[in-house]
């Protein structure tokens, strides 16, 4: 299917690579189909963006939490496992949304605006079944390690 990406222009999207979010995302419930993109030519991309195929203006930057020094241990309910169609834990990945907030400093120098990460509401994606959900309102503990 041909899709017009805001960042890439027209691109051909293979339907088998689309990630389904059966309940959408909070505030974007009508967006249930997303495509994960990254810049062409990167052998190991660090930042991806996820764009809705239902509403092309809905676009999120997402990263692997380990690139931010974060590690998640998420316990999923039986309903969440079913929604993800998750048979093996190793098929699930966690993605964290990153964004820039609009403030006076960012308007003057948008490239200098600090990035923020939504660590309390990560995305859980089953890569095998291409199903996802947003795990909302997680309690966060910060653990410090003294490493040499």
Secondary structure by P-SEA (a helix, b strand, c coil): cbbbbccccbbbbccccbbbccccccccccccbbbbbcccccccccbbbbbbcccccbbbbbcccccccccccccccaaaaaaacccccccbbbbbbbbbccccccccccccbbbbbcccbbbbbcccccbbbbbcbbbbbbbbbbcc
